Amino acid sequence: MTKQEFVSEVARRSQLSNRDAGKAVDAFLEAVVDTLKGGGEVTFTGFGKFSTANRAARMGVNPRNPSEKVHIPAARVPKFSAGSGLKSAVKQTSSY
């Protein structure tokens, strides 16, 4: 699903115009990004938690030249942990 498809679905379900739904989706995304930039977390009970994690520096391999080792620096990366409600909803529709 693309962002535009998501906006259209939000508009349909909330009975908002596409323009208002787009503003709401953009505001949501900006709020999540700003919170994560500040080192916080965003939690939706039952759905999941957006947070950041520190990834340690490590050695990697250059995919174009596998014999060449490259240093990958430490970084702060975004992380999403699915909540129990989301996990069970996805598991119920799984065909495995």
Secondary structure, DSSP 8 states (H G I E B T S, - for coil): --HHHHHHHHHHHHT--HHHHHHHHHHHHHHHHHHHHTT--EEETTTEEEEEEEE--EEEEETTEEEEEEEE--EEEEEEEE-HHHHHHHHHH---
